[in-house]
Amino acid sequence: MRDAYHEELDSLTGMLVEMTRLVRSAISRATTALLDSDLQLAETVISQDTEVDRLFAEIEATIFDLMARQQPVAVDLRMVITALRMGTDLERMGDLAQHVAKVARLRHPDSAIPPELRATILEMGQIAERLVTKTGGCIASRDVESALELEHDDDAMDRLHRKLFKTLMKPTWQHGVEPAIDVTLIGRYYERYADHAVRVARDVVYLVTGSRPHEINLTG
């Protein structure tokens, strides 16, 4: 019976890793749809977010069942608590990728991204993919060192987010209000996506060590 219990705990890890794979694919395809004005691809990202939601619902159901039947304690309790938090963040990352795709759909057949910002948005999409890929690896391996690194890996996204705003505020901006709103929203979606990836990594640290990253840094 205990073997079945631990198999269920292990299944949470597998489902979380699968969620990272799904939301990485979603942000990759959403970025392509945005830059290429690809309506079909945008629609695919939007419709397939239901798979992320389904997986999160399965994680929730597994957690609630484990809590009711097994009353986990110590490390096992940390596992179910952090799994719920991680699943919530990953589900939100899927929503943010969907939001990017919806902007692409809204502006089709035109592009929501002015030419001078295309390279910046492409880089933001690439950073988002790298962050969630690393996050998935951290969940699978429970690698605290890599999880701690994500705090600094996110700095590149923050730098690009600031770069977008600087471009919007320049007197040379000639694209009007609507594109400025689109760029502002899109920048925020990528920035928040990265923030959620960092939050997941922090939970990996807590799961393994019982401490928060800032506590480890203070004592290390």
RAMO-V501976 format. One record per backbone hydrogen bond with DSSP energy under -0.5 kcal/mol. CO is the residue of the C=O (numbers start at 0). NH is the residue of the N-H. E is the energy in kcal/mol with one decimal. If there is no record, write none. Layout:
co=CO nh=NH e=E
co=CO nh=NH e=E
This chain:
co=0 nh=4 e=-1.8
co=1 nh=5 e=-2.5
co=2 nh=6 e=-2.0
co=3 nh=7 e=-1.9
co=4 nh=8 e=-1.9
co=5 nh=9 e=-2.5
co=6 nh=10 e=-1.9
co=7 nh=11 e=-1.1
co=8 nh=11 e=-0.6
co=8 nh=12 e=-1.0
co=9 nh=13 e=-1.9
co=10 nh=14 e=-2.4
co=11 nh=15 e=-2.3
co=12 nh=16 e=-2.5
co=13 nh=17 e=-2.1
co=14 nh=18 e=-2.1
co=15 nh=19 e=-2.0
co=16 nh=20 e=-1.8
co=17 nh=21 e=-2.3
co=18 nh=22 e=-2.6
co=19 nh=23 e=-1.9
co=20 nh=24 e=-2.2
co=21 nh=25 e=-2.2
co=22 nh=26 e=-2.1
co=23 nh=27 e=-2.1
co=24 nh=28 e=-2.5
co=25 nh=29 e=-2.4
co=26 nh=30 e=-2.0
co=27 nh=31 e=-1.9
co=28 nh=32 e=-2.7
co=29 nh=33 e=-2.3
co=30 nh=34 e=-2.4
co=31 nh=35 e=-2.6
co=32 nh=36 e=-0.8
co=32 nh=37 e=-1.5
co=36 nh=38 e=-1.0
co=37 nh=41 e=-2.2
co=38 nh=42 e=-2.5
co=39 nh=43 e=-1.8
co=40 nh=44 e=-2.2
co=41 nh=45 e=-2.3
co=42 nh=46 e=-2.6
co=43 nh=47 e=-2.4
co=44 nh=48 e=-0.5
co=45 nh=48 e=-0.8
co=46 nh=49 e=-1.1
co=47 nh=50 e=-1.4
co=47 nh=51 e=-0.7
co=48 nh=52 e=-2.1
co=49 nh=53 e=-2.4
co=50 nh=54 e=-2.1
co=51 nh=55 e=-2.2
co=52 nh=56 e=-2.3
co=53 nh=57 e=-1.9
co=54 nh=58 e=-2.1
co=55 nh=59 e=-2.7
co=56 nh=60 e=-2.4
co=57 nh=61 e=-2.3
co=58 nh=62 e=-2.5
co=59 nh=63 e=-2.7
co=60 nh=64 e=-2.0
co=61 nh=65 e=-2.4
co=62 nh=66 e=-2.7
co=63 nh=67 e=-1.9
co=64 nh=68 e=-2.5
co=65 nh=69 e=-2.7
co=65 nh=70 e=-1.0
co=66 nh=70 e=-0.7
co=72 nh=75 e=-1.2
co=72 nh=76 e=-0.9
co=73 nh=77 e=-2.1
co=74 nh=78 e=-2.2
co=75 nh=79 e=-1.9
co=76 nh=80 e=-2.3
co=77 nh=81 e=-2.8
co=78 nh=82 e=-2.3
co=79 nh=83 e=-1.7
co=80 nh=84 e=-1.8
co=81 nh=85 e=-3.3
co=82 nh=86 e=-2.6
co=83 nh=87 e=-1.9
co=84 nh=88 e=-2.2
co=85 nh=89 e=-2.8
co=86 nh=90 e=-2.4
co=87 nh=91 e=-1.8
co=88 nh=92 e=-1.9
co=89 nh=93 e=-1.9
co=90 nh=94 e=-1.7
co=91 nh=95 e=-2.2
co=92 nh=96 e=-2.1
co=93 nh=97 e=-2.0
co=94 nh=98 e=-2.1
co=95 nh=99 e=-1.9
co=96 nh=100 e=-2.0
co=97 nh=101 e=-2.1
co=98 nh=102 e=-1.7
co=99 nh=103 e=-1.8
co=100 nh=104 e=-2.3
co=101 nh=105 e=-2.5
co=102 nh=106 e=-2.0
co=103 nh=107 e=-0.9
co=106 nh=109 e=-2.0
co=111 nh=113 e=-0.6
co=113 nh=116 e=-2.0
co=113 nh=117 e=-0.6
co=114 nh=117 e=-1.1
co=116 nh=120 e=-2.4
co=117 nh=121 e=-2.5
co=118 nh=122 e=-2.1
co=119 nh=123 e=-2.3
co=120 nh=124 e=-2.4
co=121 nh=125 e=-2.1
co=122 nh=126 e=-2.6
co=123 nh=127 e=-2.4
co=124 nh=128 e=-2.0
co=125 nh=129 e=-2.3
co=126 nh=130 e=-2.8
co=127 nh=131 e=-2.2
co=128 nh=132 e=-2.2
co=129 nh=133 e=-2.4
co=130 nh=134 e=-2.3
co=131 nh=135 e=-2.4
co=132 nh=136 e=-1.9
co=133 nh=137 e=-2.2
co=134 nh=138 e=-2.3
co=135 nh=139 e=-2.3
co=136 nh=140 e=-2.5
co=137 nh=141 e=-2.1
co=137 nh=142 e=-0.6
co=141 nh=143 e=-1.0
co=142 nh=146 e=-2.0
co=143 nh=147 e=-2.6
co=144 nh=148 e=-1.4
co=145 nh=149 e=-1.0
co=146 nh=149 e=-0.6
co=147 nh=150 e=-1.0
co=148 nh=151 e=-1.2
co=148 nh=152 e=-2.2
co=149 nh=153 e=-1.9
co=151 nh=154 e=-1.4
co=152 nh=155 e=-1.0
co=153 nh=157 e=-1.9
co=154 nh=158 e=-2.2
co=155 nh=159 e=-1.9
co=156 nh=160 e=-2.3
co=157 nh=161 e=-2.1
co=158 nh=162 e=-1.8
co=159 nh=163 e=-2.0
co=160 nh=164 e=-1.5
co=161 nh=165 e=-2.1
co=162 nh=166 e=-2.0
co=163 nh=167 e=-2.2
co=164 nh=168 e=-1.8
co=165 nh=169 e=-0.6
co=166 nh=169 e=-0.9
co=169 nh=172 e=-1.8
co=174 nh=178 e=-0.6
co=175 nh=179 e=-1.0
co=176 nh=180 e=-2.4
co=177 nh=181 e=-2.4
co=178 nh=182 e=-2.8
co=179 nh=183 e=-2.2
co=180 nh=184 e=-2.6
co=181 nh=185 e=-2.8
co=182 nh=186 e=-2.7
co=183 nh=187 e=-1.8
co=184 nh=188 e=-2.4
co=185 nh=189 e=-2.3
co=186 nh=190 e=-2.3
co=187 nh=191 e=-2.6
co=188 nh=192 e=-2.3
co=189 nh=193 e=-2.2
co=190 nh=194 e=-1.9
co=191 nh=195 e=-2.4
co=192 nh=196 e=-1.8
co=193 nh=197 e=-2.0
co=194 nh=198 e=-2.1
co=195 nh=199 e=-2.2
co=196 nh=200 e=-2.0
co=197 nh=201 e=-2.3
co=198 nh=202 e=-1.8
co=199 nh=203 e=-1.7
co=200 nh=204 e=-1.9
co=201 nh=205 e=-2.2
co=202 nh=206 e=-2.7
co=203 nh=207 e=-2.2
co=204 nh=208 e=-2.7
co=204 nh=210 e=-0.5
co=205 nh=209 e=-2.2
co=211 nh=214 e=-1.0
co=211 nh=215 e=-1.8
co=212 nh=216 e=-2.5
co=213 nh=217 e=-1.8
co=214 nh=218 e=-1.6
co=215 nh=219 e=-1.7
